[in-house]
Amino acid sequence: MDLLYLVLYSTTADHAQTAIHGRMGSQGKLFRQQPKHHIKNGRFDKAMKMDIDDINSKMKSGVIKGNYSQSMIEAVERARSKGNLTEAQSKRLKKS
């Protein structure tokens, strides 16, 4: 399965601040296992929500300098168009 449409492009500096980034060590590894589990179980919505929540919290606190709100909406729309999200899941994620 091609998951490339779930990608959210960010600056290198901002990506380094996310929970999924490799520099987060064992904590990052644990974080990355959770979305994999959700995806394996067909719950793309839960996997995407984890990343959306992480990015939103870091944008609000100023740790991440960019504004990725529109990019997150576009990633949700791509996932829905590929059939990995229902319309209801898509709406909930866009409100996150």
N, C-alpha and C positions, 0 to 999 in steps of 0.2 A: 504494500500500500504506500502510495506517495503522500507523505505528510508535509511536503514543501509548502502547501497553501496555508499551513498553520503558522508559518514563520512570520515573525514581526521584526522588521528591520529597525536597528537602533545604532547609535554611535557605539564605537568600541568602548569608550569610557562609561557610557550608561549601561551597556551590557555587562560590564565587569562588576556592576553593583547589584545585579539581579541574583536571586537565590539559586538560579539554575546554572550560573557560571561556574566553570571548573575551578576557579581560584578559591571557591568557598570550601574546598576540601571535603571532609567527611560529611559535613552538614549539607553541602551542595549535592553530594552523592545521594544522601537520603532524600533530599527534596526531589531530585530527578527520578527517583524510583517511584514516587507517588503518582505522578502523571502517567508514567509508563503502565502502572497497574490499572489506572482508570481507563486508558486507551485500550489496553488488552481486554478489559471488560466492557468495551463499547460505550464508555462514558466520556466522550470527548468534551462534553460540557464541563465536567468536573476538572478535567485536566486543564482546559483553557481558563477556567475560573481561578485556579491556583496562580497561573502566570499573570492574569489580569489583576488579581488582588495584590500580588507582589509588586507589580509595576505601579499600580495606582498609589499604593502606600508610600513607595519611594519617590514618586513624583510629588505627592503632597508634602513629604518631609524635606524635599529639596535634595535628597541624595542623588536622584536622577534629574538631570538638568533639562532634558528634552520633554516635549509634550507628545505622548504617543496615543492619545485618546482616539484620534481618527484612524490611526494604523490598527489599533485593537478592534475597532468596529469593522474595518475592512477584513481583518483576519477571521472574525466571527462570520461575516457574510460569505467568505470563501469556503469556510467549513460547512456552512449551511447549504451552499450551492452544490457541494460535493456529496451531500446526504449524510454528513456526520453529525449534524445537529438538527433537531426539529425546529419548527418556527417558534414554538414557545421557549425552547432553550436559547435560541438565538436572541429573542427579545430580552430574556432575563440577563444574559451576558452583556448585552449592549447597555443595560442599565447599571451594570457593576461599576 
